[in-house]
Amino acid sequence: MTSPDRPVCTMKLWVVLGMALLWVELQNGTLPAPGPEHQPDPGRTMELRCKGNSIGWSYPPYLDTFNDSRLSIMQSDKYSQLILTTPSAADTGPYSCWVIICDGTECEMDHDRSYVSYIYFTDKDNLFVPSAFHFEIVYLHPDRPAVVPCRVTDPQAKVSLHREVPPEEITANGTQMTYDPSKGFVLQNPSPEQQGVFYCKAVTKGTPRSPPIPSGAPLVSLEVSPASVTGGDNVDVTCTMLGEPEGDVSFTWSYPGQDHRPVHIHTSWRLVHRGMSHTTRVSQSVLTVEDLETIDFGNYICKAKNQHGETSVMTNILSK
C-alpha cells in the first residue's frame, strides 16, 4: 500500500546513440548522469532506450541463464526499449546497445554507433554481486592477465583479496595487481606463486563483508612437495579442503604403489577466522611416500567428501 502523499518515483535510464548520452528521468525532473557507469536504486523499474529502428542489446549473462521474465525488449519505429522490473544486486553489470546495419540478408553491428554503460544495483546486504556458482576456478597464463572475479554492487566499496592457506592479505599495488569494481582483481603477469585458494572482503561505510563459505561439494586442492623428485627421494602429497566449520570430512587416496608398499597418511584440520563471524574449516590429508621407487611414479588421486558431496583431484608425479 502506498501513502497518497508519497508519490511513487520510477527511474529510467535512457541511452541515445549518436550523442552518447545517458540520463536518468525521475518524476521531479531529469538529472544528468555519467555515461560509462550508473548507480540507481535496486527494486525500481529500469528502462533503457536506444535510438534507431534496428537495435541489438547485450546485458548480464545472469538474465539469460535463468530466462528471466523480468526482462523485456520492445522495438518501435524510432527506438528500442529494454525494461527490467524489480532489479536486484544480481543484475549488476554491463548493458549495451548498438545499431544493426543490413545489406540484403547480411546484418552486422555498427561499431561506430554503439553504447555501453556499467550499472550497479547497490544492496547493503549484498556487497558482492551474487553468483550462481559457489566458487570460481581461475586459470593462470603467464602471457595474459587473469581476473579474480570479486565484483561488487557498490563502486565505492573498499575490496581486499585474501589467501586462505597460508592466511594473508594480497595487496593490490596498482601495477602487477589492480582492482576494478566491474571485474575484480586483475593480475597483469600471473606466476605460479599466485596459485591457491582466495576469497575477497569488502568494506563500505565501516561494515566489512565477506562472501559466505560455499555449502556445496568440497573445494579441494592438491600440492606435491618437493615439486621435482627422483628415485630414493621422499615426497609429500597434500590434499586440502575448505568448508563449513562444523562439517564432517573424509579423505580417500588412490596411488600407484597402493597394493605393494606402505605409505604414511596424516589427517588434520584447523579453523581460519576471516573476521565478522566468517570462519573456514581447513582440512588436510598428507600422504608421505619415503624412498621413492619406480612403482611410485604416476597418478595420485585424492577424494574429499562432506555432507554435500565429494570432489576428486589428481596430480602426476614424474621422475626428473
N, C-alpha and C positions, 0 to 999 in steps of 0.2 A: 504494500500500500504506500502511495506517495502523497506526502503532505501538499495541499494546494498552494501553499505559499513558498514551496521549494521546487521550482521548475526543473524538469529533467534535462540535463545537458547531453547532447550527443556529440561525439568527437569525430571529425572527418579529416583524413589526410588526403590531400589532393596532389596528384603529380601531373604536371603538364609538360609534355615533351616539346622539344624545340627551345623552350625558355629555361629548361632545367630548374623548375620552380616547385617547391614543396611548401604547402601551408596548411595550417590547422584551422578549421572552422568551428566555432562554438556559437551558442545561442546569442552571446553578448558581443559578438564581433569576430573578426578574423585576425589571428596572430601569426606573424611571420615565424618560421622555424628553420633551422639549418637543414639543408638538403641531405647530406651524407648519412645522418642518423637522426632519430627522433625518439622521444620517451613519453608516450601517452600513458594514461592510467589503465591498468588491466580491468576487464569487465565491461568497458564501454565499447559499443559497436564501432569498428574501424572501417572507413571507406577510402579506398584508393582509386583515383581516376587517372586515366592515361589518354591523352588526346590522339585521335586517329580512328579510322573506320576498320582497321585490321590490326589488332594488338595481340602480342604474346605476353604471357606472365610467368614469373618464377617466384616461388615462395618457399619457406622452410619445408624440408622433406617430411617433417613430422606430420604436416597436414595431409600429405599424400599417403603416408604409411597407413594411417587409420581411416582413409577415405572420409574425412571429416565433413559432416553435413553443415557445420557452421560456416563453411567457406562457399561462396558463390561468385561467379563471374558472369557479367552481362555485357553485351556489346550493342551499342546504338550506332547511329549514322556518324556521330561526331566524336564519341569517346567510348572507352571500355571501362567498366566499373568492377572493382574487386571489393567484396564486402565480407568482413569477418565478424561474426557476432560473438559476444562474451569471450573476448580474447583473454588468455592467461599467460603465465610465465613461460609455459612450454612453446608458445607461439613466437617467442623472441627469435629474431633472425633477419636475414636479408630479404627484401621484397623488391622485385624489379619488373619493369615493363619495357617493351620495345615495339617499334613499328615493323610489321611484316610486309615485305615487298615481294610481289609475284610477277613472273614472266611466263605467262601461259599457266602450265601446271606446276612449274618450278617456283617454290617460295623459299625465302630466306630472311634472316634477321637483318635489319638495318642498324649496323653498329653505330652509325653517326646519330641515330635518333633512338637512344636508349637511356634508361634512367634506373638508378638503384638507390635504395635507402635502407639502412640497417635500423630496425625498430626494436626498442627494448620495452618489454612489458614488465615493469618493476613490481616485485611482490616481496614484501618484507619477510614472508615465510618461506620464500624460495629464492635465495640469492643466486643459486646456481640454476642454469636452465635445465629443467627436468629432462631425463633421457629414458628411452625405452629399454636401455641396456644397463645392467648393474655395473659393468666396468668396460673399459676400452683397452684394446691392445694397440700400442703404437710401435710401428716398425722403424728402426733407425737405419738410415743410409748415409754414409759419410759424404756423399756428393750432393745432397739436397737437404733443405730444412725439414725438421719434424715438428709436429704440433701436438702438445699435450692439451686435450680439449676441455679446459676449465672455463667454459663460457658462463658469464654472469648476466643477470637481468637488470643490474644497476651499473652503468658505466663508471660511477663514482666509487664503487666498492674497491677496497684495497685487498688484493688477492696475493696469496703466497703459495709456493709449491714445497711440499714436504716429502721426504723419502721415508718409507715405512721401516726398512731394515738396512743399515742402522738408522735410527730415528734422527733426522736432521732436516733443517730448512735449506732449500736450494735457492740462492739469491739471484734474482734477475739483474744482470749487470748492464743491460742496455745495448750490449754488443753481441756476445755469444748467446745470450738468452734474453729475450724481451717478452713483454706481456701485452696482449691485445684483447680487450674485453669481448670482442666479437669472435675471437678464435680460441684463445688460450695462451699457453706459454709456447713460444716459438724457439726451438733450438736450431741455431744457424748452421753449425757444423757438428752434428751428433758424433759421439765417440762411445766406445764400449764401456767407459766408466759411467756413462749415464743410463745404463741398463738397471732395471729394478722395478719395484712397485712404489707408486707415488699416490698422494692424494693432495687435494687443494683445500685451502682455507680462505674464507673471505670475511672481511670486517667492513661494516658500514654503520656510521653513527655510533661507534663503540660496541656493536653487537657482533661478535665473531660467529661464523657459521662454517660447518664442515659437511660435506655430503655424507649421508648415512652409510654404515657398513652394509654391503650387499647381503641379502638373506637368501641367496640362491646357491647353486652349486659352488664349491670352493674355488677360490682363486689361488693357483699353485704355480710355483717357480722351481727350477732345478738348477743347481750350480755344482761344478766339479772343481776340486782343489787338490793339487795344483792343476792348472789348465792343461799343461803338457806333461805327459808321463811316458815311461818306458818300462820294460821288464825289470822286476825287482823293486820298483817304487811302491810306496803306499799312496792310496788315493781316498779322498772323502767325497761322497756324492750327497749333497744336502738338498732335501725336499722341504720347501717352506710353504705353508698355507696360511692365508689370512681369513679371519671370520669373526663371528659374533663372540663376545666374551664368554657366554655360558654354553656355547655349542660343543658337543662331543665330536671328536675327530679320530679317525683311524687311518693308518698308512699301510699299504701293501706294496712290496717290492718284487720286481722280476729282473733278473740279471743273468749274464752269460754262463757263469760257473755255478749256478744255483744248486745243481744236483751233485756237484763234485767237490766243493770246498766250503769251509765255514767263512762267514763274514761277521763283522760286529755291527749291530744296529742300535743306535741310541735315540730315544724319542723324548722331546721336552716341549714345554710351552711357556709363554710369558704374556703379560698384558702390557700393551703400549697405550699410554694415555695421550690423547690428542687435544685435550682441553675441552671445556664446555660440555662435560659429561660424555664425550665421544671416546670410546675405548675399543681397541682392536686386540683380538687374541691372535698371537703369532705362534703357530705350532710348527715344530721342525722334527724331521726324522733324518738322521745322519747314518748312511751306510758306509762303513770303512772296509776297504779291501787292502790287506797287507801283502807285501812281496808279490806284486802282480806277475801272473803267468800268462801264457798265450791264450788260455781258455777264458781269461778275464776281460779280454778286449771285445767290445761290441755294444749293444744297446742296453741301457739301464732305464727301466720304466718305474715310475712312482705313481701309485694310485692313491689319492686322498679322498676320503669320504666323510661327509657330515650329514645332518638330518635332512638336508635339502637335495642332496645328490652327490655325485662323485666326478672327479676330474683326473685324467691321466696325462702325465707329461713324460717326455723321453729325451735322453741325451745319448750321444755316441762317444765312447772312449776309444781312441785310436792310439797306437804306439807311435811315438815321434821318431 
